[in-house]
Structures are given as C-alpha cells and as structure tokens.
Amino acid sequence: MRITTLGTSHGDHTYCRFNSSTLVEISQSLYLIDAGAPANALMIRAEKDFHKLKAVFMTHMHEDHAGGLTGIIKSLLKRPQADQHTHIFLSEKAAIAGLEGWLKAIHLKWPSPLVSVNVTQQGCVFSDDYVKMTAVGTNHIKSTDGPVSFSYLLESEGKRVVFTGDLGGDFSDFPDIVIKEPCDLCICEMTHFRPEIALPVLKMCPIHRLVFNHIHNPWHGEGEKTLRDIFASLPYPFDIAHDGDVFDI
C-alpha cells in the first residue's frame, strides 16, 4: 500500500502547500480521501491514471476539502476506459444538488454512468476486492441531522490506516478506533486544536506511525521544528506531511 499526500495545507493554499487531498494506491486501484484543489492537477503531475480511481471519500464538504472535486470528475469523464467506474461519497445529502448543479453549469455531461454519488453514513461505507472503508462521525461540523463530518478507517492487506479528517477544537472526537485498536498509520490533521491538547491522547494510542497533515500556518517553514519539539515525547515515529510525500506501508 502506498499513500501520497497530494495536498497538505489548512483552509487556504500557502506558498508551499495546496488544499487537502490524499491518494491511496493498492495493487492497480486508487482511492482518494478529500479532493481539495487542485487535486486532479496533482494526480496528473504524479502521473496517476484516473480510470484506476475506484472511490473518493469526502471527510466533509468545506471548500478546502471539496473544492477540487469537480476537477476530479472532469478528469474521470474526459478519457474513459472500459469497465471504469468511480464511487464518490459526499458527507451530507445537501451537497448532492450543489454538486450536480455546478457540474451542469460548467457543461459536463451529467449524470454519467462512469460515476455514482453516494452519501456517507456511519459504519462501513465501501468495500471491494482490496479495501474496506468505515466512517466515524466527528464534531468538526455541528448538525442536528447526524454526523456530516467524518474520520475514515481503511483496512487492506491486513493493515489499518486512519484518516482523521478535521476535528473539533478540544480533540475529544479523535476517533476511538485509533485509541482502542492498533493502527499501522494514522494521518491526523494539525489545524483545529492546540498540539498540547492532543499530545496526551496521542501518547496512549497504539499507533505504529503518525503523519500530521492539514498543516496550519504556525507549523510551516521554521515552525516545523517547534511542532517536532512538542511531539518529541511520542513513543512512536511521526512525520509532518508535505505535498507529494509518499508513505509505504
């Protein structure tokens, strides 16, 4: 399994980071977690084949995570191949009409048999021959209609990988699936909480390797050293992701 952090910034692009998107490669299949702009351009630059993209999972619908989704769909429709199909999982039902309206507004042929749009619910949302994907609600976006922001657990090849998505400011919604069961890799956002709040929780987690993603401005450039110093007492290795970083599991 190979994981590439295509875009690693917070809510805005910066001089060295684009918005959030993370690509998973397993065998000949691709899976995308979030589609912050310019996700399709970054896939093209990394020489990834769109017809291999089996599913896209949105942790939530904020623009920095979803702003590149129409570009991904455009690339999927442009040069299709036989038996190509991609499942897209939006985090809330209200997003479907907005996505469909914008796809029609930019004159893409929609709907398309190449793409199916689904709404994420808690629990197992997707499985195929290579992966099982489970969604866990977070508190990042408050809603009276149930969770509309999610963490994801990806299980494949006997490995467990967790993508936290964006979390609440008190870190209380850091997913229990990381706290209670061993995790080969946890990709954790680093914008919406103070590191000092997260440190004691992360210390007790049975994580084999931690990658901080969705990096806030204070931790860019020289700020990386400060962040590394704060988390130096973690009992396992950790990395601070940059655009284009590759992690093999």
FILOTOR-646863 format. One record per residue: residue in three letters; x, y, z of N, C-alpha, C in turn. Coordinates in steps of 0.1 Angstrom, whole numbers, padded with zeros to 4 digits, always signed. Example, Ala and Ser with C-alpha at 12.3 -4.5 7.8 and 13.67 -1.06 7.14 Angstrom:
// residues 2
ALA+0132-0057+0078+0123-0045+0078+0132-0033+0078
SER+0128-0022+0071+0137-0011+0071+0129+0000+0079
***
This chain:
// residues 249
MET+0008-0012+0000+0000+0000+0000+0009+0012+0000
ARG+0006+0022-0009+0013+0034-0009+0003+0046-0008
ILE+0007+0055+0001-0001+0067+0004+0007+0080+0000
THR+0000+0088-0008+0007+0101-0012-0002+0112-0007
THR+0005+0121+0000-0002+0133+0005-0001+0144-0006
LEU-0011+0144-0015-0011+0153-0026-0011+0168-0022
GLY-0020+0171-0013-0022+0185-0008-0022+0184+0007
THR-0015+0193+0014-0014+0192+0029-0016+0205+0037
SER-0023+0215+0030-0025+0227+0037-0037+0227+0045
HIS-0039+0238+0052-0052+0240+0060-0062+0246+0051
GLY-0070+0256+0056-0081+0261+0049-0078+0269+0036
ASP-0065+0274+0036-0061+0282+0024-0048+0275+0018
HIS-0046+0278+0005-0033+0274-0001-0023+0283+0005
THR-0010+0278+0005+0001+0286+0010+0012+0286+0000
TYR+0023+0292+0003+0034+0293-0007+0040+0279-0009
CYS+0037+0269+0000+0044+0256-0002+0034+0245-0001
ARG+0021+0247+0001+0011+0237+0002-0002+0240-0005
PHE-0008+0230-0011-0022+0231-0016-0032+0225-0006
ASN-0045+0226-0010-0055+0221-0001-0055+0206+0000
SER-0063+0201+0010-0062+0187+0014-0067+0177+0003
SER-0058+0167+0000-0062+0155-0007-0051+0145-0005
THR-0055+0132-0003-0046+0121+0000-0050+0109-0009
LEU-0040+0104-0016-0042+0093-0025-0037+0080-0020
VAL-0045+0069-0021-0041+0056-0016-0040+0047-0029
GLU-0029+0040-0030-0027+0030-0041-0025+0016-0035
ILE-0034+0007-0040-0033-0007-0036-0035-0015-0049
SER-0025-0023-0051-0025-0031-0064-0026-0021-0075
GLN-0036-0023-0084-0038-0014-0095-0050-0005-0093
SER-0054-0003-0080-0065+0006-0077-0061+0018-0069
LEU-0068+0029-0071-0066+0042-0065-0078+0046-0057
TYR-0076+0052-0045-0087+0057-0037-0082+0071-0031
LEU-0092+0080-0032-0088+0094-0028-0096+0098-0016
ILE-0089+0104-0006-0096+0109+0006-0095+0124+0005
ASP-0106+0131+0003-0108+0145+0001-0102+0149-0013
ALA-0107+0160-0017-0104+0165-0031-0103+0180-0031
GLY-0094+0185-0022-0091+0199-0022-0084+0203-0035
ALA-0086+0215-0039-0080+0220-0052-0065+0221-0050
PRO-0057+0218-0060-0061+0213-0074-0058+0198-0074
ALA-0067+0190-0068-0064+0175-0067-0062+0168-0080
ASN-0070+0172-0091-0068+0165-0103-0055+0169-0110
ALA-0051+0181-0108-0038+0186-0114-0026+0179-0107
LEU-0028+0177-0094-0017+0170-0086-0016+0155-0090
MET-0028+0149-0093-0028+0135-0097-0021+0134-0111
ILE-0024+0144-0120-0018+0144-0133-0003+0145-0132
ARG+0001+0155-0123+0015+0157-0121+0023+0145-0116
ALA+0015+0137-0108+0021+0125-0102+0020+0113-0111
GLU+0014+0115-0123+0012+0105-0134+0004+0094-0129
LYS-0008+0097-0123-0017+0087-0119-0028+0086-0129
ASP-0033+0074-0131-0044+0071-0141-0057+0072-0134
PHE-0065+0082-0140-0079+0084-0134-0088+0072-0135
HIS-0086+0064-0146-0095+0053-0147-0093+0042-0137
LYS-0082+0043-0129-0080+0034-0118-0086+0039-0105
LEU-0092+0051-0105-0097+0057-0093-0111+0050-0090
LYS-0111+0042-0079-0123+0034-0076-0133+0042-0067
ALA-0127+0051-0059-0136+0058-0049-0130+0071-0044
VAL-0139+0080-0041-0134+0093-0035-0143+0095-0022
PHE-0136+0097-0011-0143+0098+0002-0141+0112+0007
MET-0152+0120+0009-0151+0133+0014-0152+0133+0030
THR-0143+0138+0037-0144+0138+0051-0154+0148+0055
HIS-0156+0159+0048-0166+0169+0049-0166+0178+0037
MET-0176+0188+0037-0178+0195+0024-0172+0209+0025
HIS-0164+0212+0034-0157+0226+0034-0149+0227+0021
GLU-0148+0239+0016-0142+0242+0003-0127+0237+0002
ASP-0120+0238+0013-0106+0233+0012-0104+0218+0011
HIS-0115+0211+0013-0115+0196+0011-0123+0192-0001
ALA-0132+0200-0006-0141+0196-0017-0139+0205-0030
GLY-0131+0215-0029-0130+0225-0040-0125+0219-0053
GLY-0118+0208-0052-0112+0202-0065-0120+0190-0070
LEU-0132+0188-0064-0140+0176-0067-0145+0176-0082
THR-0149+0188-0086-0154+0188-0100-0143+0186-0110
GLY-0131+0191-0106-0119+0188-0115-0116+0173-0116
ILE-0118+0166-0104-0116+0151-0105-0126+0145-0114
ILE-0139+0149-0113-0150+0143-0121-0147+0146-0136
LYS-0143+0159-0139-0139+0162-0152-0129+0153-0158
SER-0118+0150-0150-0108+0141-0155-0113+0127-0157
LEU-0122+0123-0148-0128+0109-0149-0136+0108-0162
LEU-0143+0118-0166-0152+0118-0178-0144+0120-0191
LYS-0132+0126-0190-0126+0130-0203-0121+0119-0212
ARG-0114+0109-0206-0109+0098-0215-0112+0085-0208
PRO-0125+0081-0208-0129+0069-0201-0123+0056-0207
GLN-0122+0046-0199-0118+0033-0205-0128+0023-0201
ALA-0127+0011-0207-0137+0000-0205-0138-0003-0190
ASP-0150-0006-0185-0152-0010-0172-0148+0000-0161
GLN-0146+0012-0165-0143+0023-0155-0155+0027-0147
HIS-0153+0028-0134-0164+0033-0126-0158+0038-0112
THR-0163+0050-0108-0158+0056-0096-0170+0059-0087
HIS-0169+0056-0074-0179+0059-0064-0174+0071-0056
ILE-0183+0081-0055-0180+0093-0048-0189+0094-0036
PHE-0183+0096-0024-0190+0096-0011-0190+0110-0006
LEU-0201+0117-0006-0203+0131-0001-0207+0129+0014
SER-0203+0139+0022-0205+0137+0037-0219+0142+0041
GLU-0227+0148+0032-0240+0152+0036-0249+0152+0023
LYS-0262+0149+0025-0271+0148+0014-0273+0161+0007
ALA-0273+0173+0014-0275+0186+0008-0264+0189-0003
ALA-0253+0182-0002-0242+0185-0012-0245+0180-0026
ILE-0254+0170-0027-0257+0163-0040-0262+0173-0050
ALA-0272+0181-0046-0278+0191-0055-0268+0201-0059
GLY-0260+0206-0050-0250+0216-0053-0239+0211-0063
LEU-0235+0198-0061-0225+0192-0070-0231+0191-0084
GLU-0243+0185-0084-0249+0183-0097-0252+0196-0105
GLY-0256+0207-0097-0258+0219-0104-0246+0225-0109
TRP-0235+0224-0102-0222+0230-0107-0217+0222-0119
LEU-0218+0209-0119-0213+0201-0130-0221+0204-0143
LYS-0234+0207-0141-0241+0211-0153-0238+0225-0157
ALA-0235+0234-0147-0232+0248-0150-0218+0249-0158
ILE-0209+0240-0156-0196+0240-0163-0197+0231-0175
HIS-0209+0226-0179-0211+0219-0191-0204+0206-0192
LEU-0204+0199-0181-0200+0185-0182-0212+0176-0184
LYS-0211+0165-0191-0222+0156-0193-0225+0149-0180
TRP-0236+0153-0175-0240+0148-0161-0255+0146-0161
PRO-0260+0135-0155-0253+0124-0148-0245+0115-0158
SER-0236+0107-0153-0227+0099-0161-0227+0085-0155
PRO-0228+0075-0164-0227+0061-0159-0213+0057-0153
LEU-0203+0067-0155-0189+0064-0151-0188+0067-0136
VAL-0197+0075-0130-0196+0080-0116-0209+0078-0109
SER-0208+0073-0097-0220+0072-0088-0218+0081-0076
VAL-0228+0088-0072-0226+0097-0060-0235+0091-0048
ASN-0228+0090-0037-0234+0084-0025-0233+0094-0013
VAL-0241+0091-0003-0240+0099+0009-0234+0090+0020
THR-0224+0095+0027-0217+0088+0038-0226+0086+0050
GLN-0226+0074+0055-0233+0072+0068-0223+0065+0077
GLN-0225+0066+0090-0215+0059+0099-0215+0044+0097
GLY-0204+0038+0098-0202+0024+0096-0195+0021+0083
CYS-0196+0009+0078-0189+0005+0066-0196+0012+0054
VAL-0189+0020+0047-0195+0027+0035-0191+0021+0022
PHE-0180+0013+0022-0175+0009+0009-0166-0003+0011
SER-0167-0013+0002-0157-0024+0002-0156-0029-0012
ASP-0144-0034-0016-0142-0041-0029-0132-0052-0026
ASP-0125-0056-0037-0116-0067-0036-0103-0063-0028
TYR-0101-0050-0026-0089-0046-0019-0090-0039-0006
VAL-0101-0031-0005-0103-0023+0007-0116-0024+0014
LYS-0117-0021+0027-0129-0019+0034-0128-0005+0040
MET-0138+0004+0038-0137+0017+0044-0149+0019+0053
THR-0145+0024+0065-0155+0026+0076-0155+0041+0080
ALA-0166+0047+0081-0168+0061+0085-0172+0062+0100
VAL-0165+0072+0106-0168+0075+0120-0171+0090+0121
GLY-0182+0094+0127-0186+0108+0128-0176+0116+0137
THR-0174+0129+0133-0166+0138+0141-0175+0151+0145
ASN-0169+0159+0153-0176+0171+0157-0172+0184+0149
HIS-0165+0182+0139-0159+0194+0132-0170+0203+0127
ILE-0181+0197+0121-0193+0204+0117-0205+0200+0125
LYS-0211+0209+0132-0223+0206+0140-0235+0204+0131
SER-0243+0194+0134-0255+0192+0127-0266+0185+0136
THR-0278+0189+0134-0289+0182+0141-0294+0170+0134
ASP-0288+0167+0122-0293+0156+0114-0283+0144+0114
GLY-0275+0144+0124-0264+0133+0125-0251+0139+0119
PRO-0241+0130+0119-0228+0135+0115-0227+0139+0100
VAL-0220+0150+0098-0218+0155+0084-0203+0157+0082
SER-0195+0153+0092-0180+0153+0090-0175+0140+0096
PHE-0165+0134+0090-0161+0121+0093-0146+0118+0093
SER-0142+0109+0102-0129+0102+0101-0132+0089+0093
TYR-0121+0083+0087-0122+0071+0079-0112+0061+0084
LEU-0116+0048+0085-0107+0037+0087-0106+0029+0075
LEU-0094+0028+0069-0092+0020+0057-0085+0007+0062
GLU-0091-0005+0058-0085-0018+0061-0082-0025+0048
SER-0069-0029+0047-0064-0036+0034-0051-0043+0037
GLU-0050-0055+0031-0038-0063+0032-0033-0065+0046
GLY-0043-0066+0055-0040-0068+0070-0036-0056+0077
LYS-0036-0044+0070-0032-0031+0076-0044-0023+0079
ARG-0043-0014+0089-0053-0004+0093-0047+0010+0092
VAL-0054+0018+0084-0050+0032+0083-0061+0041+0086
VAL-0059+0051+0094-0070+0060+0098-0066+0074+0093
PHE-0077+0080+0087-0076+0094+0083-0086+0102+0092
THR-0081+0111+0100-0089+0117+0110-0099+0127+0104
GLY-0096+0133+0092-0104+0144+0088-0102+0156+0098
ASP-0109+0166+0096-0108+0177+0105-0116+0174+0118
LEU-0110+0178+0129-0116+0175+0143-0121+0188+0150
GLY-0127+0186+0162-0131+0197+0170-0119+0203+0177
GLY-0121+0215+0183-0110+0222+0189-0105+0216+0202
ASP-0114+0208+0208-0110+0201+0221-0104+0187+0219
PHE-0103+0183+0207-0097+0170+0203-0105+0158+0209
SER-0117+0160+0214-0125+0150+0221-0130+0140+0211
ASP-0131+0144+0198-0136+0135+0187-0125+0128+0180
PHE-0113+0128+0185-0103+0120+0179-0108+0105+0179
PRO-0108+0098+0168-0115+0086+0167-0111+0075+0176
ASP-0121+0069+0183-0119+0058+0192-0112+0046+0185
ILE-0114+0044+0172-0108+0033+0165-0093+0034+0166
VAL-0087+0045+0168-0073+0047+0170-0069+0044+0184
ILE-0077+0049+0193-0074+0047+0208-0075+0033+0212
LYS-0085+0026+0207-0088+0012+0213-0081+0001+0205
GLU-0077+0003+0193-0071-0008+0185-0059-0003+0178
PRO-0049-0012+0176-0037-0008+0169-0039-0003+0155
CYS-0031+0006+0151-0033+0013+0138-0019+0014+0132
ASP-0018+0009+0120-0005+0009+0113+0000+0023+0109
LEU-0010+0031+0105-0007+0045+0102-0019+0054+0105
CYS-0017+0065+0112-0027+0075+0114-0023+0088+0108
ILE-0032+0093+0099-0029+0106+0092-0039+0116+0099
CYS-0033+0125+0107-0041+0133+0116-0039+0148+0112
GLU-0050+0155+0112-0050+0169+0108-0042+0177+0119
MET-0037+0189+0116-0029+0197+0126-0033+0211+0124
THR-0046+0215+0125-0050+0228+0124-0060+0233+0135
HIS-0069+0224+0138-0081+0229+0146-0080+0227+0161
PHE-0068+0223+0166-0066+0222+0181-0052+0225+0184
ARG-0049+0228+0196-0036+0231+0201-0028+0218+0203
PRO-0016+0217+0198-0008+0204+0200-0008+0199+0214
GLU-0007+0209+0224-0006+0204+0238-0018+0197+0242
ILE-0030+0199+0236-0042+0192+0239-0042+0178+0234
ALA-0036+0177+0222-0036+0164+0215-0025+0154+0221
LEU-0014+0160+0226-0003+0152+0230-0006+0140+0239
PRO-0013+0143+0251-0016+0132+0260-0025+0121+0254
VAL-0034+0125+0245-0042+0115+0239-0034+0106+0229
LEU-0026+0113+0221-0018+0105+0211-0008+0096+0218
LYS-0003+0100+0229+0007+0092+0237+0002+0079+0240
MET-0011+0078+0243-0017+0065+0248-0022+0056+0237
CYS-0021+0061+0224-0027+0054+0213-0017+0043+0208
PRO-0022+0031+0204-0014+0021+0199-0011+0023+0184
ILE-0005+0034+0181-0002+0038+0167+0012+0033+0163
HIS+0014+0028+0151+0028+0024+0147+0035+0035+0141
ARG+0027+0044+0134+0033+0056+0127+0023+0067+0126
LEU+0026+0079+0128+0017+0090+0128+0022+0100+0117
VAL+0013+0105+0109+0016+0116+0100+0007+0128+0102
PHE+0012+0139+0105+0004+0151+0106+0002+0157+0092
ASN-0010+0161+0090-0015+0166+0077-0023+0178+0079
HIS-0028+0185+0069-0037+0197+0070-0030+0207+0080
ILE-0018+0211+0076-0009+0218+0085-0012+0233+0085
HIS-0014+0238+0098-0017+0252+0100-0005+0261+0098
ASN-0007+0274+0096+0004+0283+0093+0015+0283+0103
PRO+0012+0282+0116+0023+0283+0126+0033+0272+0124
TRP+0029+0261+0118+0038+0249+0117+0045+0248+0103
HIS+0043+0258+0095+0050+0258+0082+0065+0264+0084
GLY+0073+0260+0075+0087+0265+0075+0094+0262+0088
GLU+0099+0273+0094+0107+0271+0107+0098+0266+0118
GLY+0085+0268+0117+0076+0263+0127+0075+0248+0128
GLU+0080+0241+0118+0080+0226+0119+0089+0222+0130
LYS+0100+0229+0133+0109+0224+0144+0101+0226+0157
THR+0094+0236+0159+0086+0238+0171+0076+0227+0173
LEU+0069+0223+0162+0060+0212+0163+0067+0199+0166
ARG+0078+0196+0160+0085+0184+0163+0090+0184+0177
ASP+0094+0195+0183+0098+0195+0197+0086+0192+0206
ILE+0074+0197+0203+0062+0195+0211+0059+0180+0212
PHE+0060+0173+0200+0056+0159+0200+0068+0149+0201
ALA+0080+0154+0205+0092+0146+0206+0090+0134+0216
SER+0081+0136+0225+0080+0125+0235+0070+0114+0231
LEU+0065+0115+0219+0056+0104+0214+0064+0091+0214
PRO+0058+0079+0217+0065+0067+0218+0066+0059+0205
TYR+0063+0066+0194+0064+0060+0180+0068+0071+0171
PRO+0073+0068+0159+0077+0078+0149+0066+0086+0144
PHE+0069+0098+0140+0059+0107+0134+0065+0116+0123
ASP+0057+0120+0114+0062+0128+0103+0052+0140+0101
ILE+0057+0151+0096+0049+0162+0092+0048+0162+0076
ALA+0036+0160+0071+0035+0158+0057+0037+0171+0049
HIS+0042+0169+0037+0044+0179+0027+0037+0174+0014
ASP+0033+0184+0005+0027+0180-0007+0037+0171-0015
GLY+0031+0159-0019+0039+0150-0027+0046+0139-0019
ASP+0046+0140-0006+0052+0130+0003+0046+0116+0000
VAL+0054+0106+0001+0050+0092-0001+0053+0083+0011
PHE+0043+0076+0015+0044+0067+0027+0040+0053+0023
ASP+0050+0044+0024+0047+0030+0020+0044+0022+0033
ILE+0034+0013+0033+0031+0005+0044+0032-0009+0041
***
